């Protein structure tokens, strides 16, 4: 068992409750195996843990435990394994099947929750023209400020008891069937006090489940104001973030705001300066660039920024979502261009490599449905690296030596390949399923016979147990074809030296003062 002061600095597993076997109990049985002893201190359980109906968990019906996948005894078992939990609160939206939206649909203007969600036409009243479908089209100068996550207006029209249909704000996913039934992630109106009462209840509930880290999903879309962007407008977003932090502090929860934005916009730095943990969405693309070009310079710029500015990060290679590429870009602000971590040609090269290896692409659009930017590429990290064991193992080693909490996607650990059948089954919008293959217990058995899997577990266990990683980090000078990172804490040390030409590396470290070496040549 690890010391308590190590657990929130250790390695984090990332998976759905049913990513391994059929339910969370099966996944826990995997964690009890001797190969996983002291490998993980944290577990980011994705939100099918709760009752949900769309977007693989991110369309929350309510924050009660999904008893088809999870039991209270599972939570007790994880506590006995000394594994602390990270959950999502999906701040921006709730499902149309949530009690609040169902009450709105049933009772219309008489509903207690009349103002809980955002009536699109009421929001834009007096700020545009009504079209033939009864939808207000905001003035061009207002519409152009909106950040669109899908093609067309971010709305879903719903029917009310009086026979009218009204458009409600729906930034993300919706699914409308031929029989007029529908699903959707409906944006909440954070100007409603009932929304904040709901957040109060939810954070207390998550604390009761054992939550220690709370990821704020889509929080930057929460604050909406006529004439402003619907993504991280200021000061509104900051005000909401402070209100959430006050609730989190009462429940002893550490916040992790999720922000996908261009590096040149500098939002990551602004959020970090306020004392929040930030997601290192830059690392996956930088890692692929580093391994494919054999050059460490772009990665070292980012590593040194983390160190010099004291960022508290959670990093990853793969995850339930795609491999971010928009995040690496520069950004023009008021006529001044702020550089990205990579230039556009380098980002295009990353995308082309992943697409040539079978990946899928996700774009951003304007209100007319025109593509305005790429967003992310969907692939397993193993397939993105050309299904090369040496590259994956070196990528994992570098991740383990990065500052911050390393988060590990279960499928990457078991060298999962692109799942094209899952993409085809999912149909339109199913690109993310390429990297969400559920593994059977037999898959785990066979995976644990692979050298690349066992070697990753060895790296994870070193990072999770060595007190060196609770100390200070030093990036040693080397040529651009090498990686040389040293961690030291009193008498404990861990030192990675790697070649970006051969993908071979050596880790020399101490364990209770005894010198040891892991040689991956």
RODO-2510 file (C-alpha; in nm, 4 decimals, decimal comma):
residues 521
     n   res          X          Y          Z
     1     x     0,0000     0,0000     0,0000
     2     x     0,1271     0,3462    -0,0885
     3     x     0,1594     0,6322     0,1540
     4     x    -0,1371     0,8719     0,1411
     5     x     0,0844     1,1629     0,0349
     6     x     0,1797     0,9650    -0,2766
     7     x    -0,1628     0,8686    -0,4028
     8     x    -0,2533     1,2078    -0,5521
     9     x     0,0829     1,2189    -0,7281
    10     x     0,0739     0,8650    -0,8635
    11     x    -0,0491     0,7008    -1,1831
    12     x    -0,4131     0,7278    -1,2906
    13     x    -0,6084     0,4617    -1,4775
    14     x    -0,8693     0,5888    -1,7255
    15     x    -1,1574     0,3637    -1,8348
    16     x    -1,5320     0,3170    -1,8523
    17     x    -1,6868     0,0971    -1,5824
    18     x    -1,7346    -0,1751    -1,8456
    19     x    -1,4097    -0,1291    -2,0416
    20     x    -1,2796    -0,4522    -1,8871
    21     x    -1,5204    -0,7456    -1,8797
    22     x    -1,8843    -0,6562    -1,8239
    23     x    -1,8839    -0,4155    -1,5315
    24     x    -1,6721    -0,2337    -1,2760
    25     x    -1,6417    -0,5476    -1,0657
    26     x    -1,4586    -0,7216    -1,3513
    27     x    -1,2198    -0,4281    -1,3875
    28     x    -1,1492    -0,4409    -1,0141
    29     x    -1,0712    -0,8108    -1,0402
    30     x    -0,8050    -0,7154    -1,2974
    31     x    -0,6592    -0,4586    -1,0579
    32     x    -0,6312    -0,7295    -0,7895
    33     x    -0,4023    -0,9385    -1,0075
    34     x    -0,0365    -0,9477    -0,8965
    35     x     0,0735    -0,7773    -1,2206
    36     x    -0,1206    -0,4659    -1,1127
    37     x     0,0015    -0,4458    -0,7564
    38     x     0,0995    -0,0822    -0,6812
    39     x     0,0579     0,0175    -1,0468
    40     x    -0,2268     0,2708    -0,9981
    41     x    -0,3114     0,5196    -0,7232
    42     x    -0,6008     0,6890    -0,8986
    43     x    -0,8835     0,5923    -1,1304
    44     x    -1,0682     0,8294    -1,3636
    45     x    -1,4002     0,6509    -1,4084
    46     x    -1,5871     0,7800    -1,7117
    47     x    -1,9486     0,8926    -1,6640
    48     x    -2,1365     0,5813    -1,7678
    49     x    -2,0752     0,5328    -1,3936
    50     x    -2,3880     0,7519    -1,3708
    51     x    -2,7227     0,7222    -1,5479
    52     x    -2,6807     0,8581    -1,9000
    53     x    -2,8095     0,8068    -2,2530
    54     x    -2,5878     0,9648    -2,5213
    55     x    -2,2251     1,0499    -2,6032
    56     x    -2,1031     0,7477    -2,4069
    57     x    -2,1920     0,8910    -2,0692
    58     x    -2,1532     1,2642    -2,1205
    59     x    -2,5278     1,3158    -2,1532
    60     x    -2,6189     1,2773    -1,7874
    61     x    -2,9709     1,1827    -1,6818
    62     x    -2,8806     1,1997    -1,3136
    63     x    -2,5723     1,1490    -1,0973
    64     x    -2,7011     0,8359    -0,9269
    65     x    -2,4961     0,5189    -0,9667
    66     x    -2,5693     0,3206    -1,2823
    67     x    -2,6476    -0,0057    -1,1059
    68     x    -2,6161    -0,2046    -1,4312
    69     x    -2,2402    -0,1389    -1,4234
    70     x    -2,1498    -0,0283    -1,0713
    71     x    -2,2276    -0,1295    -0,7130
    72     x    -2,1476     0,0337    -0,3813
    73     x    -1,9315    -0,2682    -0,2965
    74     x    -1,7163    -0,1778    -0,5994
    75     x    -1,6413     0,1565    -0,4397
    76     x    -1,5523    -0,0156    -0,1131
    77     x    -1,3144    -0,2492    -0,3007
    78     x    -1,1392     0,0434    -0,4716
    79     x    -1,0972     0,2141    -0,1344
    80     x    -0,9394    -0,1046     0,0041
    81     x    -0,6978    -0,1011    -0,2911
    82     x    -0,6097     0,2574    -0,1912
    83     x    -0,7217     0,3855    -0,5319
    84     x    -0,8705     0,7330    -0,5224
    85     x    -1,1343     0,8404    -0,7715
    86     x    -1,1755     1,1106    -1,0318
    87     x    -1,5180     1,1822    -1,1800
    88     x    -1,6761     1,4262    -1,4247
    89     x    -1,9383     1,6835    -1,3629
    90     x    -2,0762     1,7812    -1,7024
    91     x    -2,1363     2,1454    -1,6199
    92     x    -2,2715     2,2713    -1,9504
    93     x    -2,5580     2,0317    -2,0136
    94     x    -2,7967     1,7581    -1,9031
    95     x    -2,9886     1,4948    -2,0980
    96     x    -3,3390     1,5537    -2,2320
    97     x    -3,4226     1,2506    -2,0146
    98     x    -3,3115     1,4288    -1,6967
    99     x    -3,5882     1,4892    -1,4401
   100     x    -3,5495     1,8628    -1,4955
   101     x    -3,5976     1,8570    -1,8727
   102     x    -3,8785     1,5998    -1,8551
   103     x    -4,0618     1,8272    -1,6118
   104     x    -4,0132     2,1176    -1,8525
   105     x    -4,1549     1,9168    -2,1433
   106     x    -4,4530     1,8027    -1,9350
   107     x    -4,5467     2,1323    -1,7743
   108     x    -4,4137     2,3932    -2,0181
   109     x    -4,4182     2,7471    -1,8816
   110     x    -4,5679     2,6194    -1,5554
   111     x    -4,2638     2,4005    -1,4874
   112     x    -4,0431     2,4698    -1,1894
   113     x    -3,7559     2,4231    -1,4346
   114     x    -3,8806     2,6731    -1,6947
   115     x    -3,5534     2,8674    -1,6721
   116     x    -3,3238     2,5714    -1,5991
   117     x    -3,2378     2,5322    -1,9707
   118     x    -3,1818     2,7924    -2,2435
   119     x    -3,4737     2,8765    -2,4702
   120     x    -3,2838     2,9869    -2,7845
   121     x    -3,5494     3,2332    -2,9002
   122     x    -3,5876     3,3887    -2,5560
   123     x    -3,2093     3,4258    -2,5287
   124     x    -3,1837     3,6037    -2,8667
   125     x    -3,5103     3,8042    -2,8389
   126     x    -3,4656     4,1351    -3,0195
   127     x    -3,1227     4,0342    -3,1495
   128     x    -3,2136     3,8825    -3,4858
   129     x    -3,4845     3,7785    -3,7314
   130     x    -3,7344     3,4937    -3,7056
   131     x    -3,6965     3,2462    -3,9949
   132     x    -3,9673     3,0309    -4,1584
   133     x    -3,9096     2,7547    -3,9029
   134     x    -3,9771     2,9846    -3,6085
   135     x    -3,6109     3,0108    -3,5070
   136     x    -3,4412     3,3432    -3,4397
   137     x    -3,1284     3,3833    -3,6514
   138     x    -2,9033     3,6205    -3,4551
   139     x    -2,7463     3,9194    -3,6263
   140     x    -2,4350     3,8248    -3,8222
   141     x    -2,1977     4,0094    -3,5894
   142     x    -2,3411     3,8145    -3,2933
   143     x    -2,3501     3,4791    -3,4699
   144     x    -1,9900     3,5139    -3,5862
   145     x    -1,8743     3,5236    -3,2252
   146     x    -2,0142     3,1785    -3,1480
   147     x    -1,7801     2,8798    -3,1252
   148     x    -1,9565     2,5886    -3,2961
   149     x    -1,8928     2,2256    -3,2046
   150     x    -2,1114     2,0881    -3,4850
   151     x    -2,2538     2,1906    -3,8204
   152     x    -2,5410     2,4405    -3,8111
   153     x    -2,7070     2,6261    -3,5255
   154     x    -2,6572     2,4732    -3,1765
   155     x    -3,0255     2,3995    -3,1208
   156     x    -3,2767     2,1169    -3,0788
   157     x    -3,6498     2,1848    -3,1321
   158     x    -3,8733     2,0187    -2,8765
   159     x    -4,2537     1,9852    -2,8497
   160     x    -4,4574     2,1279    -2,5615
   161     x    -4,8027     2,0342    -2,4282
   162     x    -4,9671     2,3298    -2,6055
   163     x    -4,8504     2,1927    -2,9416
   164     x    -4,5769     2,4492    -2,9952
   165     x    -4,2188     2,3604    -3,0814
   166     x    -3,9380     2,5621    -2,9320
   167     x    -3,5640     2,5604    -3,0043
   168     x    -3,3388     2,4989    -2,7036
   169     x    -2,9637     2,5553    -2,6893
   170     x    -2,7827     2,2290    -2,7671
   171     x    -2,4081     2,2859    -2,8119
   172     x    -2,3061     1,9226    -2,8449
   173     x    -2,4776     1,5993    -2,9444
   174     x    -2,8352     1,5233    -3,0427
   175     x    -3,0077     1,2262    -3,2014
   176     x    -3,3489     1,2688    -3,3682
   177     x    -3,5244     0,9505    -3,4809
   178     x    -3,7785     0,8988    -3,7608
   179     x    -4,0609     0,8637    -3,5065
   180     x    -3,9771     1,2129    -3,3719
   181     x    -3,8297     1,0711    -3,0517
   182     x    -3,4993     1,2342    -2,9665
   183     x    -3,1978     1,2480    -2,7395
   184     x    -2,9870     1,5532    -2,6722
   185     x    -2,7427     1,7230    -2,4385
   186     x    -2,9357     2,0355    -2,3434
   187     x    -2,7352     2,3380    -2,2256
   188     x    -2,8298     2,4531    -1,8777
   189     x    -2,8935     2,8162    -1,7893
   190     x    -2,6384     2,9003    -1,5214
   191     x    -2,8220     3,2251    -1,4484
   192     x    -3,0841     3,0082    -1,2761
   193     x    -3,0368     2,9567    -0,9029
   194     x    -3,1862     2,6080    -0,9440
   195     x    -2,8826     2,5129    -1,1555
   196     x    -2,6478     2,6101    -0,8730
   197     x    -2,8595     2,4196    -0,6208
   198     x    -2,8220     2,1207    -0,8532
   199     x    -2,4418     2,1648    -0,8604
   200     x    -2,4396     2,1829    -0,4779
   201     x    -2,6309     1,8552    -0,4536
   202     x    -2,4177     1,6871    -0,7205
   203     x    -2,0772     1,7718    -0,5725
   204     x    -2,1888     1,6479    -0,2303
   205     x    -2,3115     1,3264    -0,3942
   206     x    -1,9794     1,2748    -0,5777
   207     x    -1,7862     1,3274    -0,2561
   208     x    -1,9991     1,0505    -0,1070
   209     x    -1,8845     0,8168    -0,3845
   210     x    -1,5214     0,8827    -0,2878
   211     x    -1,4368     1,1491    -0,5450
   212     x    -1,1068     1,3327    -0,4866
   213     x    -1,0506     1,4988    -0,8262
   214     x    -1,3413     1,6528    -1,0169
   215     x    -1,3053     1,7131    -1,3891
   216     x    -1,5147     2,0060    -1,5093
   217     x    -1,6332     1,8842    -1,8471
   218     x    -1,7234     2,1564    -2,1008
   219     x    -1,7177     2,4239    -1,8280
   220     x    -1,5858     2,6896    -2,0702
   221     x    -1,9189     2,6792    -2,2603
   222     x    -2,1313     2,7410    -1,9500
   223     x    -2,1404     3,1206    -1,9432
   224     x    -2,3383     3,2707    -2,2307
   225     x    -2,4018     3,6381    -2,2973
   226     x    -2,5431     3,8195    -2,5993
   227     x    -2,2559     3,9821    -2,7877
   228     x    -1,9920     3,7533    -2,6399
   229     x    -1,8372     3,4232    -2,7414
   230     x    -2,0038     3,1141    -2,5961
   231     x    -1,6565     2,9735    -2,5150
   232     x    -1,4638     3,1098    -2,2166
   233     x    -1,6028     3,4608    -2,2287
   234     x    -1,4693     3,6905    -1,9614
   235     x    -1,5294     3,7714    -1,6819
   236     x    -1,8362     3,5468    -1,6799
   237     x    -1,6487     3,2169    -1,7093
   238     x    -1,4115     3,3171    -1,4301
   239     x    -1,7051     3,4105    -1,2072
   240     x    -1,8706     3,0734    -1,2642
   241     x    -1,5434     2,8899    -1,2062
   242     x    -1,5025     3,0673    -0,8736
   243     x    -1,8569     2,9688    -0,7714
   244     x    -1,7845     2,6048    -0,8571
   245     x    -1,4556     2,6214    -0,6649
   246     x    -1,6368     2,7414    -0,3530
   247     x    -1,8694     2,4406    -0,3703
   248     x    -1,5737     2,2072    -0,4388
   249     x    -1,3790     2,3435    -0,1418
   250     x    -1,6708     2,2620     0,0884
   251     x    -1,6515     1,9032    -0,0355
   252     x    -1,2682     1,8737    -0,0342
   253     x    -1,2606     1,8229    -0,4110
   254     x    -0,9660     1,9175    -0,6308
   255     x    -1,0831     2,0744    -0,9572
   256     x    -0,9541     1,9942    -1,3051
   257     x    -1,1097     2,2302    -1,5635
   258     x    -1,1243     2,0852    -1,9141
   259     x    -1,0155     2,3367    -2,1786
   260     x    -0,9562     2,2604    -2,5442
   261     x    -0,8143     2,5759    -2,7016
   262     x    -0,5219     2,6840    -2,9155
   263     x    -0,1934     2,7121    -2,7279
   264     x    -0,1529     3,0636    -2,8678
   265     x    -0,4707     3,1736    -2,6886
   266     x    -0,2795     3,1189    -2,3590
   267     x    -0,5880     3,0010    -2,1681
   268     x    -0,3939     2,7106    -2,0160
   269     x    -0,1606     2,9622    -1,8529
   270     x    -0,4447     3,1839    -1,7297
   271     x    -0,6236     2,8911    -1,5644
   272     x    -0,3012     2,7551    -1,4133
   273     x    -0,2124     3,0973    -1,2692
   274     x    -0,5397     3,0839    -1,0749
   275     x    -0,4108     2,7705    -0,9015
   276     x    -0,6096     2,5086    -1,0921
   277     x    -0,4817     2,1824    -1,2301
   278     x    -0,4847     2,1796    -1,6092
   279     x    -0,5134     1,9006    -1,8610
   280     x    -0,2005     1,8571    -2,0705
   281     x    -0,3802     1,8229    -2,4032
   282     x    -0,0568     1,9233    -2,5764
   283     x     0,1418     1,6099    -2,4906
   284     x    -0,0268     1,3525    -2,7220
   285     x     0,0400     1,5486    -3,0415
   286     x     0,3843     1,6567    -2,9257
   287     x     0,4738     1,2960    -2,8453
   288     x     0,3761     1,1766    -3,1931
   289     x     0,5668     1,4668    -3,3511
   290     x     0,8731     1,3887    -3,1376
   291     x     0,8805     1,0183    -3,2205
   292     x     0,8004     1,0610    -3,5900
   293     x     1,0586     1,3362    -3,6502
   294     x     1,3220     1,2118    -3,4045
   295     x     1,3492     1,5662    -3,2677
   296     x     1,2853     1,6728    -2,9072
   297     x     1,2814     2,0515    -2,9440
   298     x     0,9054     2,1169    -2,9457
   299     x     0,8501     1,8748    -2,6569
   300     x     1,1301     2,0346    -2,4536
   301     x     0,9769     2,3815    -2,4973
   302     x     0,6563     2,2532    -2,3387
   303     x     0,8288     2,0525    -2,0623
   304     x     1,0312     2,3568    -1,9605
   305     x     0,7202     2,5777    -1,9601
   306     x     0,5486     2,3349    -1,7210
   307     x     0,8522     2,3345    -1,4922
   308     x     0,9296     2,7059    -1,5045
   309     x     0,5702     2,8176    -1,4538
   310     x     0,4904     2,5499    -1,1962
   311     x     0,1866     2,4087    -1,3755
   312     x    -0,0040     2,1307    -1,2004
   313     x    -0,1035     1,9003    -1,4849
   314     x    -0,2762     1,5749    -1,5652
   315     x    -0,1266     1,4346    -1,8853
   316     x    -0,2128     1,1486    -2,1175
   317     x    -0,1289     0,9813    -2,4470
   318     x    -0,4654     0,8321    -2,5472
   319     x    -0,8030     0,8855    -2,3829
   320     x    -1,1782     0,8323    -2,4384
   321     x    -1,1745     1,1270    -2,6787
   322     x    -0,9474     1,1987    -2,9757
   323     x    -0,5842     1,3029    -3,0124
   324     x    -0,5946     1,6841    -2,9857
   325     x    -0,4460     1,8855    -3,2715
   326     x    -0,6260     2,2227    -3,2449
   327     x    -0,4596     2,2685    -2,9054
   328     x    -0,1109     2,2807    -3,0618
   329     x    -0,1886     2,5784    -3,2867
   330     x    -0,0931     2,9422    -3,2631
   331     x    -0,3599     3,2122    -3,2480
   332     x    -0,4028     3,5603    -3,3909
   333     x    -0,5438     3,8052    -3,1352
   334     x    -0,6142     4,1672    -3,2287
   335     x    -0,3802     4,1478    -3,5243
   336     x    -0,0947     3,9889    -3,3280
   337     x    -0,0010     3,6254    -3,3918
   338     x     0,0983     3,4189    -3,0890
   339     x     0,2966     3,1090    -3,1796
   340     x     0,1786     2,7568    -3,1155
   341     x     0,3839     2,4658    -2,9901
   342     x     0,3953     2,3455    -3,3513
   343     x     0,3422     2,5351    -3,6765
   344     x     0,0560     2,4519    -3,9111
   345     x     0,2708     2,2364    -4,1409
   346     x     0,3946     2,0273    -3,8495
   347     x     0,0372     1,9794    -3,7249
   348     x    -0,0774     1,8810    -4,0748
   349     x     0,2045     1,6257    -4,0867
   350     x     0,0865     1,4695    -3,7586
   351     x    -0,2698     1,4517    -3,8880
   352     x    -0,1635     1,3018    -4,2211
   353     x     0,0446     1,0337    -4,0511
   354     x    -0,2432     0,9331    -3,8226
   355     x    -0,4960     0,9395    -4,1070
   356     x    -0,2670     0,7267    -4,3248
   357     x    -0,2614     0,4780    -4,0373
   358     x    -0,6414     0,4599    -4,0306
   359     x    -0,7443     0,7473    -3,8050
   360     x    -1,0591     0,9577    -3,8384
   361     x    -1,0833     1,3365    -3,8212
   362     x    -1,3158     1,5675    -3,6246
   363     x    -1,3643     1,9287    -3,7401
   364     x    -1,5227     2,2512    -3,6164
   365     x    -1,7890     2,4393    -3,8162
   366     x    -1,9555     2,7784    -3,8462
   367     x    -2,3304     2,8421    -3,8251
   368     x    -2,3701     2,7773    -4,1984
   369     x    -2,2175     2,4324    -4,1617
   370     x    -1,8848     2,5257    -4,3228
   371     x    -1,5680     2,3713    -4,1784
   372     x    -1,3527     2,6390    -4,0169
   373     x    -1,0861     2,4288    -3,8446
   374     x    -0,9727     2,0788    -3,7613
   375     x    -1,0199     1,9779    -3,3984
   376     x    -0,8896     1,6316    -3,3199
   377     x    -0,7945     1,2998    -3,4819
   378     x    -0,9491     0,9773    -3,3580
   379     x    -0,7253     0,6711    -3,3338
   380     x    -0,5748     0,4481    -3,0700
   381     x    -0,2368     0,5835    -2,9684
   382     x    -0,0771     0,2520    -3,0645
   383     x    -0,2188     0,2686    -3,4184
   384     x    -0,1238     0,6377    -3,4427
   385     x     0,2361     0,5256    -3,3818
   386     x     0,2148     0,2687    -3,6613
   387     x     0,1542    -0,0149    -3,4104
   388     x     0,5214    -0,0044    -3,3215
   389     x     0,5964    -0,1563    -2,9797
   390     x     0,9250     0,0326    -2,9354
   391     x     0,7627     0,3681    -3,0061
   392     x     0,4752     0,3000    -2,7669
   393     x     0,7083     0,1889    -2,4886
   394     x     0,9295     0,4957    -2,5269
   395     x     0,6227     0,7216    -2,5396
   396     x     0,5067     0,5639    -2,2125
   397     x     0,8491     0,6094    -2,0535
   398     x     0,8578     0,9777    -2,1491
   399     x     0,5051     1,0230    -2,0169
   400     x     0,6053     0,8671    -1,6843
   401     x     0,8911     1,1196    -1,6565
   402     x     0,6756     1,4212    -1,7460
   403     x     0,5701     1,6607    -1,4699
   404     x     0,2140     1,6099    -1,3480
   405     x    -0,0151     1,3125    -1,2911
   406     x     0,0140     1,0561    -1,5732
   407     x    -0,3260     0,9292    -1,6864
   408     x    -0,3269     0,5955    -1,8736
   409     x    -0,6015     0,4861    -2,1131
   410     x    -0,6720     0,1179    -2,0549
   411     x    -0,6669     0,0328    -2,4276
   412     x    -0,3209     0,1852    -2,4804
   413     x    -0,1888    -0,0274    -2,1966
   414     x    -0,3066    -0,3375    -2,3834
   415     x    -0,1784    -0,2094    -2,7228
   416     x    -0,5253    -0,1702    -2,8666
   417     x    -0,5601    -0,1179    -3,2419
   418     x    -0,8090     0,0963    -3,4336
   419     x    -1,1551    -0,0595    -3,4106
   420     x    -1,3147     0,0062    -3,7512
   421     x    -1,6061    -0,2305    -3,6880
   422     x    -1,7072    -0,0242    -3,3848
   423     x    -1,6938     0,2953    -3,5916
   424     x    -1,9150     0,1414    -3,8596
   425     x    -2,1648     0,0115    -3,6023
   426     x    -2,1886     0,3547    -3,4411
   427     x    -2,2745     0,5274    -3,7712
   428     x    -2,2679     0,9068    -3,8059
   429     x    -2,0676     1,0698    -3,5307
   430     x    -1,9269     0,7356    -3,4174
   431     x    -1,5634     0,8167    -3,4914
   432     x    -1,4672     0,8081    -3,1229
   433     x    -1,5556     0,4386    -3,0983
   434     x    -1,2325     0,3638    -3,2844
   435     x    -1,0543     0,3871    -2,9483
   436     x    -1,3109     0,2466    -2,7026
   437     x    -1,2967    -0,1285    -2,7586
   438     x    -1,4120    -0,3229    -2,4532
   439     x    -1,1677    -0,5958    -2,3480
   440     x    -1,2856    -0,9334    -2,2225
   441     x    -1,1193    -1,1091    -1,9308
   442     x    -0,9665    -1,3417    -2,1923
   443     x    -0,8181    -1,0350    -2,3657
   444     x    -0,6580    -0,9364    -2,0357
   445     x    -0,5130    -1,2846    -1,9904
   446     x    -0,3571    -1,2843    -2,3368
   447     x    -0,2447    -0,9221    -2,3064
   448     x    -0,0528    -0,9943    -1,9892
   449     x     0,1614    -1,2399    -2,1854
   450     x     0,2878    -0,9637    -2,4153
   451     x     0,6246    -0,8119    -2,3376
   452     x     0,5140    -0,4599    -2,4359
   453     x     0,2248    -0,4784    -2,1873
   454     x     0,4383    -0,6103    -1,9011
   455     x     0,7073    -0,3518    -1,9706
   456     x     0,4503    -0,0715    -1,9578
   457     x     0,3302    -0,2041    -1,6221
   458     x     0,6886    -0,1998    -1,5015
   459     x     0,7195     0,1688    -1,5993
   460     x     0,3866     0,2568    -1,4379
   461     x     0,4802     0,0836    -1,1143
   462     x     0,8117     0,2700    -1,0990
   463     x     0,6369     0,6030    -1,1440
   464     x     0,3634     0,5131    -0,8975
   465     x     0,5907     0,3920    -0,6161
   466     x     0,9201     0,5817    -0,6412
   467     x     0,9385     0,8820    -0,4085
   468     x     1,1798     1,0405    -0,6565
   469     x     0,8776     1,1588    -0,8549
   470     x     0,7507     1,3577    -0,5569
   471     x     1,0692     1,5625    -0,5696
   472     x     1,2230     1,7935    -0,8288
   473     x     1,2686     1,7449    -1,2013
   474     x     1,5663     1,8461    -1,4149
   475     x     1,5818     1,8335    -1,7941
   476     x     1,9480     1,7729    -1,8725
   477     x     2,1068     1,9289    -2,1784
   478     x     2,1274     1,6908    -2,4720
   479     x     2,1173     1,7019    -2,8483
   480     x     1,7807     1,7075    -3,0206
   481     x     1,7878     1,3297    -3,0801
   482     x     1,7976     1,2441    -2,7089
   483     x     1,5692     1,2636    -2,4050
   484     x     1,7436     1,3104    -2,0700
   485     x     1,5236     1,3726    -1,7636
   486     x     1,6195     1,3347    -1,3968
   487     x     1,3930     1,3276    -1,0898
   488     x     1,5425     1,3571    -0,7393
   489     x     1,3935     1,3586    -0,3910
   490     x     1,6365     1,3436    -0,0982
   491     x     1,8189     1,0118    -0,1490
   492     x     1,5880     0,8786    -0,4194
   493     x     1,6402     0,9361    -0,7910
   494     x     1,5054     0,8223    -1,1297
   495     x     1,6891     0,9039    -1,4518
   496     x     1,5653     0,8463    -1,8091
   497     x     1,8048     0,8556    -2,1048
   498     x     1,6507     0,7742    -2,4434
   499     x     1,7411     0,7775    -2,8108
   500     x     1,4853     0,9152    -3,0556
   501     x     1,6700     0,7373    -3,3358
   502     x     1,6573     0,3808    -3,2050
   503     x     1,3712     0,4274    -2,9512
   504     x     1,5928     0,2512    -2,6978
   505     x     1,6221     0,3830    -2,3430
   506     x     1,7692     0,3198    -2,0003
   507     x     1,6260     0,4129    -1,6615
   508     x     1,8610     0,4077    -1,3660
   509     x     1,6948     0,4629    -1,0321
   510     x     1,7170     0,3974    -0,6621
   511     x     1,4826     0,1924    -0,4497
   512     x     1,5304     0,2594    -0,0790
   513     x     1,8844     0,3683    -0,1541
   514     x     1,9710     0,0663    -0,3720
   515     x     2,0801     0,1448    -0,7307
   516     x     1,8815    -0,0344    -1,0027
   517     x     1,8606    -0,0229    -1,3819
   518     x     1,5852    -0,0901    -1,6346
   519     x     1,7432    -0,1323    -1,9777
   520     x     1,5024    -0,1261    -2,2734
   521     x     1,7605    -0,1866    -2,5447
***
